[in-house]
C-alpha cells in the first residue's frame, strides 16, 4: 500500500494526509475522492476532510473540470527543493563529471517546474564555444529535448493543458503544431530519448534521457547539448547508451539519498 502501513493510517492525521498525497502522486492522472478512500481503506468522510485540508495548504489542487485531485503547487515546490538539494550531493556531481569527461560536451540535469524546465545542475565541457546556461535557468517545454521528454510521459490531458495556447517559435525548426508534437511524444516514449534539432536555438542540438524513479517515471532528465557542427544529430544519438547508464546511476544516487534521509 504505497509504503504506508495500516498501523500508520490508524494513527495520526499527518500519516493519513501523507498517505493521500502518496496515492495522488503515484497516479498517472487526476484521482477521485472515492478512489483515494478505496486505495487507503479510509472512510470517505475522513478522506474528504483531509483532502480539504491539503487543498487549503496547496499540497493538492482540484481538477477544474471534475471533482478529482492533482498534486498541488506546494508539493511541487517541496519536490523541486529536494531534487535541487540532491543535485548538489557529491555522487550526483561525480556522475555528470564522468559523463562530460567521456563525451567532452556539456551535460545538464533538469526537472519540470510547472510549465518550464528548470536546470538544477550543469557540468561544462572544455570547449571554448559552448552555451552559457547556469543552474537555476528555465527553458521551454515544447522546444527543448528535456521539455519534450517530460511532456511525452505526462498524461495527455495534463500535456494539453500545459501547451494548449499558441506556442512560441524560437527558430525555423521549432515545432508548434500539436499533431506534430504528439508524433514526437510517441517516438520519444518508444525509443527512450528525446532530441532537439535546432528547435530552441539555431545551431544547437541536444539529446535527453529520463532519470527514473522507482516506478520508472521521469523525476528528472539528463541532457547533452552542443553546436551542431561539432556534434551532428546522428552522432548525438550515438551517445544514448552512455546517457542511459549515467541516468540510471543518477537514479541510484537519489534513491540512496532518500533512504539515508529516512534512516
C-alpha positions as CSV (number, residue, x, y, z in Angstrom):
1,X,0.0,0.0,0.0
2,X,2.3,2.8,-1.3
3,X,4.8,2.3,1.6
4,X,2.2,3.5,4.2
5,X,1.2,0.8,6.7
6,X,-2.3,0.1,8.0
7,X,-0.9,0.9,11.5
8,X,0.1,4.4,10.3
9,X,-3.3,5.0,8.8
10,X,-4.9,4.2,12.1
11,X,-2.6,6.8,13.7
12,X,-2.2,10.5,13.2
13,X,-3.9,12.8,10.8
14,X,-0.5,13.6,9.4
15,X,0.2,10.0,8.5
16,X,-3.2,9.8,6.8
17,X,-2.6,13.0,4.9
18,X,0.8,11.8,3.7
19,X,-0.9,8.6,2.5
20,X,-3.4,10.6,0.5
21,X,-0.5,12.6,-1.1
22,X,1.2,9.3,-1.9
23,X,-1.8,8.0,-3.7
24,X,-2.2,11.2,-5.8
25,X,1.4,11.4,-6.6
26,X,1.5,7.8,-7.7
27,X,-1.4,8.2,-10.1
28,X,-0.8,9.0,-13.8
29,X,-3.8,11.4,-13.8
30,X,-6.3,13.1,-11.5
31,X,-7.7,10.9,-8.7
32,X,-11.3,10.9,-7.4
33,X,-12.1,11.0,-3.7
34,X,-13.8,7.6,-4.0
35,X,-10.5,6.1,-5.4
36,X,-8.4,7.7,-2.6
37,X,-10.7,6.3,0.0
38,X,-10.8,2.8,-1.7
39,X,-7.0,2.6,-2.0
40,X,-6.4,3.6,1.6
41,X,-9.4,1.7,3.1
42,X,-10.3,5.0,4.6
43,X,-13.8,6.3,5.4
44,X,-15.0,8.7,2.7
45,X,-15.8,11.4,5.2
46,X,-12.2,11.2,6.6
47,X,-10.8,11.3,3.1
48,X,-13.0,14.4,2.3
49,X,-11.9,16.2,5.4
50,X,-8.1,15.6,4.9
51,X,-8.2,16.4,1.1
52,X,-9.9,19.6,2.0
53,X,-7.0,20.5,4.4
54,X,-4.5,19.5,1.7
55,X,-6.2,21.8,-0.8
56,X,-6.1,24.7,1.7
57,X,-2.3,24.3,2.1
58,X,-1.7,23.9,-1.6
59,X,-0.4,20.4,-1.4
60,X,-3.3,19.2,-3.5
61,X,-5.3,21.0,-6.2
62,X,-8.7,20.2,-7.7
63,X,-9.1,19.4,-11.4
64,X,-11.1,22.4,-12.7
65,X,-13.2,20.2,-15.0
66,X,-14.3,17.5,-12.5
67,X,-14.1,16.7,-8.8
68,X,-10.7,14.9,-8.9
69,X,-7.4,15.7,-7.2
70,X,-4.0,16.6,-8.5
71,X,-0.6,17.3,-6.9
72,X,-0.6,21.0,-5.8
73,X,1.9,23.8,-6.3
74,X,3.2,23.5,-2.7
75,X,4.0,19.8,-3.1
76,X,5.7,20.5,-6.4
77,X,7.8,23.2,-4.7
78,X,8.8,20.8,-2.0
79,X,9.7,18.2,-4.5
80,X,11.8,20.6,-6.6
81,X,13.7,21.8,-3.5
82,X,14.5,18.2,-2.7
83,X,15.7,17.5,-6.2
84,X,17.8,20.7,-6.2
85,X,19.4,19.7,-2.9
86,X,20.0,16.2,-4.2
87,X,21.7,17.6,-7.3
88,X,24.4,19.2,-5.1
89,X,25.4,16.0,-3.4
90,X,28.8,14.7,-4.4
91,X,27.7,11.4,-6.1
92,X,25.4,13.3,-8.5
93,X,28.1,15.7,-9.4
94,X,30.5,12.9,-9.9
95,X,28.2,11.1,-12.4
96,X,27.8,14.2,-14.5
97,X,31.6,14.9,-14.5
98,X,32.3,11.3,-15.6
99,X,29.9,11.7,-18.5
100,X,31.4,15.1,-19.5
101,X,34.9,13.5,-19.4
102,X,33.6,10.6,-21.6
103,X,31.9,12.6,-24.4
104,X,33.5,16.1,-23.9
105,X,30.3,18.0,-24.1
106,X,28.3,19.9,-21.6
107,X,25.8,17.8,-19.5
108,X,22.7,19.1,-17.7
109,X,20.3,17.8,-15.1
110,X,16.8,19.3,-15.2
111,X,13.4,18.9,-13.7
112,X,9.9,20.1,-14.7
113,X,8.9,23.3,-13.0
114,X,5.2,23.8,-13.8
115,X,5.2,24.9,-17.5
116,X,9.0,25.1,-17.9
117,X,12.2,23.1,-17.5
118,X,14.4,24.1,-14.6
119,X,18.2,23.4,-14.8
120,X,19.3,22.2,-11.4
121,X,22.9,21.1,-12.1
122,X,25.3,21.5,-15.0
123,X,28.9,20.5,-15.8
124,X,30.6,22.3,-18.6
125,X,32.9,20.8,-21.2
126,X,36.3,22.3,-22.1
127,X,35.4,23.7,-25.5
128,X,35.7,27.5,-25.7
129,X,32.5,27.6,-27.7
130,X,29.6,26.4,-25.6
131,X,26.2,27.7,-24.5
132,X,26.2,29.5,-21.2
133,X,23.1,28.5,-19.2
134,X,23.6,28.3,-15.4
135,X,21.8,26.1,-12.9
136,X,18.6,27.9,-11.9
137,X,17.8,28.8,-15.5
138,X,14.4,28.0,-17.1
139,X,13.8,26.9,-20.7
140,X,10.7,26.0,-22.7
141,X,8.9,22.6,-22.7
142,X,8.0,22.3,-26.3
143,X,11.3,23.4,-27.9
144,X,13.9,21.5,-25.9
145,X,15.0,17.9,-25.6
146,X,14.3,17.8,-21.8
147,X,11.0,19.6,-22.1
148,X,9.6,17.3,-24.8
149,X,10.8,14.3,-22.8
150,X,8.8,15.4,-19.7
151,X,5.8,16.2,-21.9
152,X,5.9,12.7,-23.5
153,X,5.5,10.9,-20.2
154,X,2.7,13.1,-18.9
155,X,-1.0,12.1,-19.2
156,X,-2.3,13.6,-22.5
157,X,-4.8,15.8,-20.7
158,X,-2.1,17.3,-18.5
159,X,0.1,17.7,-21.5
160,X,-2.6,19.5,-23.5
161,X,-3.2,21.9,-20.6
162,X,0.5,22.8,-20.4
163,X,0.9,23.6,-24.1
164,X,-2.7,24.4,-25.2
165,X,-2.0,28.0,-26.1
166,X,-0.1,29.4,-29.1
167,X,3.4,28.1,-28.9
168,X,6.4,30.4,-29.3
169,X,8.5,29.8,-32.4
170,X,12.2,30.2,-31.5
171,X,13.7,29.1,-34.7
172,X,12.6,27.8,-38.1
173,X,12.8,24.3,-36.6
174,X,10.6,24.9,-33.6
175,X,7.5,22.6,-33.7
176,X,4.4,24.4,-32.8
177,X,1.8,22.1,-34.4
178,X,0.1,19.9,-31.7
179,X,-0.3,16.9,-34.0
180,X,3.4,17.0,-35.0
181,X,4.3,17.3,-31.3
182,X,2.2,14.3,-30.4
183,X,4.0,12.3,-33.1
184,X,7.3,13.3,-31.4
185,X,6.0,12.3,-28.0
186,X,5.1,8.8,-29.3
187,X,8.5,8.4,-30.8
188,X,10.2,9.6,-27.5
189,X,8.3,7.0,-25.5
190,X,9.1,4.2,-27.9
191,X,12.9,4.9,-28.2
192,X,13.5,6.2,-24.7
193,X,15.2,9.5,-25.5
194,X,14.3,13.0,-26.9
195,X,16.1,15.1,-29.5
196,X,16.3,18.9,-30.0
197,X,17.2,19.6,-33.6
198,X,17.9,23.4,-33.5
199,X,14.4,24.0,-32.1
200,X,15.3,26.3,-29.3
201,X,18.4,28.0,-30.7
202,X,19.7,27.9,-34.3
203,X,22.9,25.8,-34.4
204,X,22.3,24.0,-31.1
205,X,21.2,20.3,-30.9
206,X,20.5,18.2,-27.8
207,X,19.6,14.7,-26.6
208,X,17.9,14.0,-23.3
209,X,17.1,10.8,-21.4
210,X,14.9,10.3,-18.3
211,X,16.2,9.8,-14.8
212,X,13.6,7.4,-13.5
213,X,12.1,6.9,-10.0
214,X,11.4,3.5,-8.6
215,X,8.3,3.2,-10.7
216,X,10.0,4.1,-13.9
217,X,8.6,7.6,-14.2
218,X,11.0,10.5,-15.0
219,X,11.8,12.5,-11.9
220,X,14.5,14.4,-13.8
221,X,16.1,14.5,-17.2
222,X,19.8,14.3,-18.2
223,X,20.8,16.0,-21.4
224,X,23.8,16.8,-23.6
225,X,23.8,19.7,-26.0
226,X,26.4,21.1,-28.3
227,X,26.8,23.1,-31.5
228,X,25.6,21.1,-34.5
229,X,28.9,21.5,-36.4
230,X,30.7,19.8,-33.5
231,X,28.1,17.2,-32.7
232,X,25.7,16.4,-35.6
233,X,22.4,14.9,-34.6
234,X,23.4,11.4,-35.8
235,X,26.5,11.4,-33.5
236,X,24.4,12.8,-30.6
237,X,22.1,9.7,-30.9
238,X,25.2,7.5,-30.6
239,X,25.6,8.9,-27.0
240,X,22.2,7.4,-26.0
241,X,23.6,4.4,-24.2
242,X,26.2,6.5,-22.3
243,X,23.5,8.9,-21.2
244,X,21.2,6.0,-20.2
245,X,23.9,4.4,-18.0
246,X,24.6,7.8,-16.4
247,X,20.8,8.4,-15.8
248,X,20.5,5.1,-14.1
249,X,23.4,6.0,-11.9
250,X,21.8,9.3,-11.0
251,X,18.5,7.4,-10.1
252,X,20.5,5.2,-7.7
253,X,22.1,8.4,-6.2
254,X,18.6,9.8,-5.5
255,X,17.3,6.6,-4.1
256,X,20.3,6.2,-1.8
257,X,19.8,9.8,-0.6
258,X,16.2,9.2,0.1
259,X,17.0,6.0,2.1
260,X,19.6,7.9,4.1
261,X,17.1,10.6,5.0
262,X,14.5,8.1,6.1
263,X,17.1,6.4,8.4
